[in-house]
Amino acid sequence: MAKGSQNKGQVSKAVEFDRILDAALAMATERDNWPNLSLAELAKYCDTSVNEIRQYYSDTNAIANAWFSRALETMLAADLEGIEELPVKDRLEYIIWRWFEALSPYHRVTTQMLGAKLHLPHVHHWVPMIFDLSRLVQFWREAAGLHTGGRRRQIEEVVLTGIFIATLRSWCQDESLQQPQAHARLLALLTKAERVMISWLSTDSH
């Protein structure tokens, strides 16, 4: 196959991935019931077949994963010019909140997706979520310029994981526009973590 044709095919596939994802988000918003969305209903909504949908997404969990991947891409596309001049707390706040902002347009659907993933019978979804969270924390550390190792790195990872989980819980509960309560929660947690880290480093240096 010619290189131009191959590239065109890849672009077309990416467009179809996005089209189906956007349709699933729109449909879930209209029906306000992500857990009960089926590929058969989605195929009808897209005026296509289930087999066509399955060429791109094996199930609705794969669609949810694509939505969270899009948020990650948005976060990583952030303009980081000059960010190294900001305090670490501000760098982390900017990067982490970009992820939440990317999900905000479909806040309720996203919350339902998370609920479906954490549903007790869906234990097989939990392990991938743990690895995804670990990667997300590493992206935050790298983007914020945290390149420490050893014990300090371990502490940073544990603290950031705790901050994320607490903020995510607040974000899911905050149905107001742009989730200002969750944002305030993130800022408060980062401020507290900064004080604890400064105290720990001071004690550790003696």
C-alpha positions in Angstrom: 0.0 0.0 0.0 1.3 3.5 -0.8 2.3 5.6 2.1 -0.2 8.3 1.2 -3.1 5.8 1.1 -1.9 4.3 4.4 -1.9 7.7 6.1 -5.3 8.5 4.7 -6.6 5.2 6.1 -5.2 6.0 9.6 -6.7 9.5 9.5 -10.1 8.1 8.5 -9.9 5.5 11.3 -9.1 8.2 13.9 -12.0 10.3 12.6 -14.4 7.3 13.0 -13.1 6.7 16.5 -13.8 10.3 17.5 -17.2 10.2 15.7 -18.4 7.2 17.6 -17.1 8.5 20.9 -18.8 11.9 20.4 -22.0 10.1 19.5 -21.8 7.9 22.7 -21.3 11.0 24.8 -24.2 12.8 23.2 -26.5 9.8 23.5 -25.5 9.2 27.2 -26.2 12.9 27.9 -29.6 12.7 26.3 -30.6 9.6 28.2 -28.7 10.3 31.4 -28.0 6.6 31.8 -24.4 5.6 30.8 -24.5 2.2 32.7 -27.3 1.0 30.5 -26.0 2.2 27.2 -25.5 -0.7 24.7 -23.6 -1.0 21.5 -26.9 -2.0 19.8 -28.5 1.3 20.8 -25.4 3.2 19.9 -25.3 1.6 16.5 -28.9 2.6 15.9 -28.1 6.2 17.1 -25.1 6.3 14.7 -27.2 4.8 11.9 -24.7 1.9 11.5 -24.3 -1.7 12.7 -23.0 -3.2 15.9 -20.2 -5.0 13.9 -19.1 -1.6 12.6 -19.0 -0.1 16.1 -17.0 -3.2 17.3 -14.3 -2.5 14.8 -13.5 0.5 16.9 -14.8 -0.3 20.4 -15.2 -3.7 21.9 -17.7 -2.5 24.5 -18.8 0.6 26.4 -15.9 0.4 28.8 -13.6 0.8 25.8 -15.5 3.9 24.9 -15.1 5.3 28.4 -11.4 4.6 28.2 -11.2 6.6 25.0 -12.9 9.5 26.7 -10.4 9.5 29.5 -7.6 9.1 27.0 -8.9 12.3 25.2 -8.7 14.1 28.6 -5.1 13.0 29.0 -4.2 14.2 25.6 -5.8 17.6 26.3 -3.8 17.8 29.6 -0.5 16.9 27.9 -1.2 19.5 25.1 -1.2 22.3 27.7 1.0 25.2 27.1 3.8 24.7 29.7 6.0 27.6 28.6 7.4 29.4 31.6 5.8 26.9 34.0 9.1 26.2 35.7 9.1 29.7 37.0 6.0 29.0 39.1 6.0 27.4 42.5 5.5 23.6 42.4 2.0 23.9 44.0 0.9 26.2 41.1 2.4 23.9 38.5 0.6 20.9 39.8 -2.7 22.8 40.1 -2.5 23.9 36.5 -1.6 20.5 35.1 -4.1 18.5 37.3 -7.0 20.8 36.8 -6.5 20.7 33.0 -7.5 17.0 33.2 -10.6 17.8 35.1 -11.5 20.7 32.7 -11.2 18.4 29.7 -13.9 16.1 31.3 -16.1 18.9 32.5 -18.3 19.3 29.3 -19.6 15.8 30.1 -19.4 15.9 33.9 -22.5 13.8 34.6 -21.7 11.2 32.0 -18.1 11.0 33.3 -19.3 10.5 36.8 -21.5 7.7 35.6 -18.6 6.1 33.7 -16.5 6.1 36.9 -19.4 4.6 38.8 -19.8 1.8 36.3 -16.1 1.0 36.4 -16.2 0.8 40.2 -19.3 -1.2 40.3 -18.6 -4.3 42.5 -19.3 -6.9 39.7 -16.8 -5.1 37.5 -13.7 -6.0 39.5 -11.9 -6.7 36.2 -11.9 -3.0 35.5 -10.2 -2.1 38.8 -6.6 -3.3 38.1 -6.4 -1.3 34.8 -7.7 1.7 36.6 -4.9 1.4 39.2 -2.2 1.3 36.4 -3.9 4.2 34.6 -3.8 6.2 37.9 -0.2 5.5 38.4 0.6 6.7 34.8 -1.4 9.8 35.4 0.5 10.6 38.5 3.8 10.2 36.7 2.6 12.5 33.9 1.8 15.1 36.5 5.2 14.8 38.2 7.0 15.1 34.9 5.0 18.0 33.6 5.4 19.8 36.9 9.2 19.3 36.7 9.4 16.9 39.7 12.4 14.7 38.9 13.4 13.5 42.4 14.0 9.9 43.2 14.2 7.5 46.1 12.2 8.0 49.2 11.0 11.5 48.3 9.7 10.3 44.9 7.7 7.6 46.7 6.2 10.1 49.1 5.3 12.5 46.2 3.5 9.7 44.4 1.5 8.7 47.5 0.6 12.3 48.3 -0.4 13.1 44.7 -2.5 9.9 44.5 -4.3 10.9 47.7 -4.9 14.4 46.4 -6.2 13.1 43.1 -8.6 10.6 44.7 -10.0 13.3 47.1 -10.3 15.8 44.4 -12.0 13.3 42.0 -14.6 12.5 44.7 -15.3 16.2 45.2 -15.5 16.7 41.5 -18.0 14.0 41.0 -20.2 15.4 43.7 -19.9 19.0 42.4 -22.5 19.4 39.7 -22.2 23.2 39.5 -20.8 24.8 36.4 -17.0 24.2 36.1 -16.9 22.5 39.5 -15.5 25.4 41.6 -15.9 23.5 44.9 -13.7 20.7 43.6 -11.2 23.2 42.3 -11.0 24.8 45.7 -10.6 21.4 47.3 -7.6 20.7 45.0 -6.0 24.0 45.9 -6.5 23.4 49.6 -5.0 19.9 49.4 -2.0 21.1 47.4 -1.4 23.9 49.9 -1.5 21.4 52.8 0.8 19.0 51.0 3.3 21.7 50.3 3.4 22.6 54.0 3.8 19.0 55.0 6.6 18.4 52.4 8.5 21.5 53.6 8.2 20.3 57.2 9.3 16.8 56.2 12.3 18.1 54.2 13.3 20.3 57.1 13.1 17.5 59.6 14.8 15.0 57.2 17.8 17.4 56.7 18.7 17.3 60.4 
